[in-house]
Amino acid sequence: MNAITLPQPVAIALHRIHPQTRPGFVHLKVANLENQLVFYQRALGLRLHWKNENSAGLGAGGEDLVRLTQIANGKRYRGVTGIYHFAILFPDRRQLARAISRLFAQRWPNYPTDHIMTKTTYLDDPEGNNIELYCESPEDGLFMVTANGDLYARHANGRWSDGRESLDLEALFSHLSKDDRPDEPVSPEVRMGHFHLYVANLEETRHFYHELLGFDDMGLGRSFRMGMVSAGGYHHHIGFNTWQGEGAPPPRPDALGLQAISFILPDRAAWDQLLARIAEIEMPYTQTEEGIQMSDPSRNNILFMVAK
């Protein structure tokens, strides 16, 4: 068997964020909280963690993965920055197969895709927020940015791919056993894998996340108008693209969709290091009950917290 090759950072920041920093939850502004809660529990198998009059949190039984807040008279805007999708990571192919079979059983439209180093499906929630469900499969190949700025995948046998092949569902479903029930809640091992953002400018976004905050630069595909950064050399914790247009404006305050993405620092030492870096570069932020929140150059909000 060929050795597994993992992607390598294009550049590691001088002031590197702690490599064990990980995605937390996505917070979405929604028009109808009750309808959204039905979807996230029935279609995705998430558990309801808490709920009050206007907001709720869901996940796999531990930390929140998705938070929803209902706003009055919300509108969905096109051609603006915000969230492209958030991606929920399953621990293995069997758990992903269960999730996809659940969607099929409910006849919920979804689009299984083979990114070679990940297996995935994409779907929209009832209000049009795009979601990726995926598991890692680096033994099948590698997704990479080439020297000329193109994004490609390469199979373990050396065959090149655009990384957007049809997923072999027969092979995926072969991992299921007769005891697997798609209607059961997701495994407690399920967690947030990454976020993908619409931004106004690739270079400004890379500078903010890589050079200022210290995420690893995992590549900038200029011809594809997309970039990636991560903590600790993961293939990407944040993807960003200009597919809504170069210079796209931020959405208005009444926009449905992204309120914030969040990241969790592993311990107090890592937290203090991040705070020191933010003070050094005089980056503005807002103190919240959970941590600190700031905005990237495209006005996408990021909340940083420390692990409890």
C-alpha positions in Angstrom: 0.0 0.0 0.0 1.3 3.5 -0.8 2.2 5.7 2.1 -0.4 8.4 2.9 0.8 11.8 1.9 -0.8 14.8 3.7 -0.9 18.3 2.4 1.9 20.6 3.6 1.5 24.3 4.5 2.7 26.7 1.8 3.8 29.0 4.7 3.8 28.9 8.5 3.1 32.2 10.1 5.9 33.9 12.1 3.4 34.3 14.9 1.6 30.9 14.5 -1.7 30.3 16.2 -1.6 27.2 18.4 -1.7 24.2 16.1 -4.4 22.5 18.2 -6.8 25.4 17.6 -10.0 23.9 16.1 -13.3 25.0 14.7 -16.2 25.4 17.1 -19.7 26.2 16.0 -21.3 28.2 13.2 -23.9 30.8 14.3 -26.6 31.5 11.7 -29.4 34.1 11.6 -32.6 32.4 10.5 -36.2 33.4 9.6 -38.0 30.5 11.2 -36.3 28.8 14.2 -38.8 26.0 14.6 -38.6 24.9 11.0 -34.8 24.9 11.1 -34.7 22.9 14.3 -36.9 20.2 12.7 -34.5 20.0 9.8 -31.3 19.9 11.8 -32.6 17.2 14.1 -34.6 15.0 11.6 -32.4 15.4 8.4 -29.0 15.7 10.0 -29.5 13.8 13.2 -28.1 16.6 15.5 -29.3 16.8 19.1 -30.9 19.8 20.6 -28.6 21.1 23.3 -30.5 24.1 24.5 -33.3 26.5 23.4 -34.7 29.8 24.5 -37.3 32.2 22.9 -35.3 33.2 19.8 -32.1 30.9 19.8 -31.0 27.3 20.0 -27.9 25.2 19.9 -27.4 21.8 18.4 -24.6 19.3 18.1 -23.6 15.7 18.8 -24.2 15.8 22.5 -21.1 17.8 23.6 -20.1 21.3 22.3 -22.5 23.1 20.1 -21.9 22.7 16.4 -24.7 24.9 15.1 -26.4 27.8 16.7 -29.5 29.4 15.3 -31.0 32.8 16.1 -34.3 33.9 14.6 -34.4 37.6 13.5 -37.4 39.6 12.5 -37.9 40.5 8.8 -34.7 38.9 7.7 -33.8 38.9 4.1 -31.4 36.8 2.0 -29.0 38.9 -0.1 -27.0 37.9 -3.2 -23.6 39.1 -4.3 -22.4 39.7 -0.7 -19.8 38.2 1.6 -20.7 35.7 4.3 -20.8 31.9 4.6 -20.5 29.7 1.5 -20.9 26.5 3.6 -20.0 25.0 6.9 -18.7 21.4 7.0 -19.5 18.8 9.6 -16.8 16.1 9.9 -17.7 12.5 10.5 -15.1 10.1 12.0 -15.2 7.5 9.2 -16.9 6.3 6.1 -19.4 4.3 8.0 -20.7 7.3 9.9 -20.8 9.4 6.7 -22.7 6.5 5.0 -25.3 6.6 7.8 -25.7 10.3 7.3 -26.2 10.1 3.6 -28.5 7.2 3.8 -30.6 9.2 6.3 -30.9 12.0 3.7 -31.9 9.5 1.0 -34.5 7.9 3.3 -36.1 11.4 3.8 -35.6 12.2 0.1 -33.7 15.3 1.0 -31.7 16.6 -2.0 -28.0 16.2 -1.7 -25.0 15.9 -3.9 -22.4 13.2 -3.0 -19.0 14.2 -4.2 -15.5 12.6 -4.1 -12.8 15.2 -3.3 -10.3 12.2 -3.3 -8.8 13.1 0.1 -12.3 13.5 1.5 -15.7 11.9 0.8 -18.6 14.3 1.0 -22.1 15.4 0.2 -23.6 18.9 0.0 -27.1 20.0 0.8 -29.0 23.1 1.7 -31.1 23.6 4.8 -34.7 24.9 4.4 -33.4 28.6 4.3 -30.7 28.0 1.7 -27.6 27.7 4.0 -25.3 25.3 2.4 -23.8 22.4 4.4 -21.1 19.9 3.7 -21.0 16.5 5.4 -17.7 14.7 5.0 -15.1 12.3 6.3 -11.3 12.1 5.7 -9.9 9.7 3.1 -6.2 10.8 2.6 -5.3 7.2 1.7 -7.1 7.7 -1.6 -5.0 10.7 -2.6 -4.2 14.4 -2.1 -5.9 17.7 -2.8 -3.4 20.4 -3.5 -2.6 23.8 -5.0 -0.1 23.6 -7.9 2.7 26.0 -8.5 0.7 28.0 -11.0 -2.1 28.6 -8.6 -4.5 25.9 -9.8 -6.4 23.5 -7.5 -6.2 19.8 -8.3 -6.4 16.4 -6.7 -4.1 13.5 -7.3 -5.2 9.9 -6.7 -2.9 7.6 -4.7 -2.0 5.8 -8.0 -0.8 9.1 -9.5 -3.9 9.9 -11.6 -4.9 13.6 -11.6 -8.4 14.8 -10.9 -10.3 18.0 -10.6 -11.3 16.8 -7.1 -15.0 17.0 -7.8 -15.8 13.5 -9.0 -19.0 11.6 -8.4 -18.9 9.7 -5.1 -19.1 5.9 -5.4 -22.1 5.3 -3.2 -22.1 1.6 -3.5 -18.6 1.5 -2.1 -19.5 3.9 0.6 -22.6 2.1 1.7 -20.7 -1.2 1.8 -19.3 0.1 5.2 -22.8 -0.1 6.7 -23.9 -3.2 8.7 -27.4 -4.5 9.2 -27.4 -3.0 12.6 -26.8 0.6 11.4 -29.9 2.7 11.7 -29.9 6.0 9.8 -32.6 7.5 12.0 -30.3 7.4 15.1 -28.6 10.7 16.2 -25.1 11.3 14.9 -22.1 9.8 16.8 -20.7 11.9 19.6 -17.4 11.9 17.7 -18.9 14.2 15.0 -17.5 17.7 15.1 -17.1 20.8 13.0 -14.5 20.3 10.3 -14.2 23.6 8.5 -15.9 26.8 7.3 -15.9 28.2 3.8 -16.4 31.9 3.4 -17.3 34.4 0.6 -14.8 37.2 0.7 -14.1 40.4 -1.2 -10.4 40.0 -1.8 -8.1 36.9 -1.6 -4.9 38.6 -0.7 -6.5 40.7 2.0 -8.1 37.7 3.5 -4.9 35.6 3.4 -3.0 38.5 5.1 -5.6 38.7 7.8 -5.8 35.0 8.7 -2.2 34.1 8.0 0.0 37.0 8.7 -2.0 38.7 11.4 -3.8 35.8 13.2 -1.2 33.1 12.5 -3.1 30.4 10.6 -1.0 28.3 8.3 -1.3 29.3 4.6 -2.5 26.1 2.8 -2.5 27.6 -0.7 -4.0 30.3 -2.9 -5.6 29.1 -6.1 -5.8 32.3 -8.0 -7.3 30.8 -11.1 -10.0 29.1 -9.0 -10.4 32.3 -6.9 -10.0 30.4 -3.7 -7.6 30.2 -0.8 -7.2 28.0 2.3 -5.8 28.4 5.8 -5.7 26.2 8.8 -4.3 25.6 12.3 -1.6 22.9 12.6 -1.4 22.1 8.8 -4.8 20.6 8.4 -5.9 20.8 4.7 -8.2 23.8 5.6 -10.1 25.1 8.6 -11.1 28.1 6.6 -11.7 28.2 2.9 -12.4 31.5 1.2 -13.4 32.5 -2.3 -14.4 35.6 -4.3 -17.2 33.7 -6.2 -19.7 36.4 -5.2 -17.5 38.9 -7.1 -14.2 40.7 -6.4 -15.0 43.5 -4.0 -18.3 42.0 -2.9 -19.9 44.1 -0.1 -20.9 42.7 3.3 -24.5 41.9 3.8 -26.8 44.4 5.5 -27.7 44.0 9.2 -31.1 42.4 8.4 -29.4 39.6 6.3 -30.1 36.0 7.0 -27.1 33.7 7.1 -23.8 34.1 8.9 -23.7 35.7 12.3 -20.3 34.2 13.2 -17.9 31.3 12.9 -15.9 30.2 16.0 -12.6 28.7 16.9 -11.5 27.1 20.2 -8.0 27.5 21.6 -6.8 24.4 23.5 -5.7 26.0 26.7 -5.1 29.2 28.7 -1.5 29.5 27.5 -2.6 29.4 23.8 -5.4 31.9 24.7 -2.9 34.3 26.3 -0.6 34.0 23.3 -3.4 35.0 20.9 -4.5 37.9 23.1 -0.9 39.1 23.2 -0.7 38.9 19.4 -4.0 40.8 19.0 -2.7 43.5 21.3 0.6 43.7 19.4 -1.1 44.4 16.1 -3.8 46.5 17.7 -6.6 44.5 16.1 -10.1 45.7 17.3 -12.3 43.2 18.9 -15.4 42.9 21.1 -15.4 41.1 24.4 -18.3 38.6 24.8 -19.4 36.2 27.5 -17.6 33.4 25.7 -14.5 35.0 24.3 -13.5 37.7 21.8 -15.1 38.5 18.5 -13.6 40.3 15.5 -14.3 40.8 11.8 -12.2 39.9 8.9 -11.7 42.4 6.0 -14.9 41.2 4.4 -16.9 41.7 7.7 -17.2 38.0 8.4 -17.3 37.6 12.2 -15.0 35.2 14.0 -15.4 34.3 17.7 -12.4 32.9 19.6 -12.9 30.9 22.8 -10.7 28.9 25.1 -11.5 25.2 25.7 -13.3 24.5 29.0 
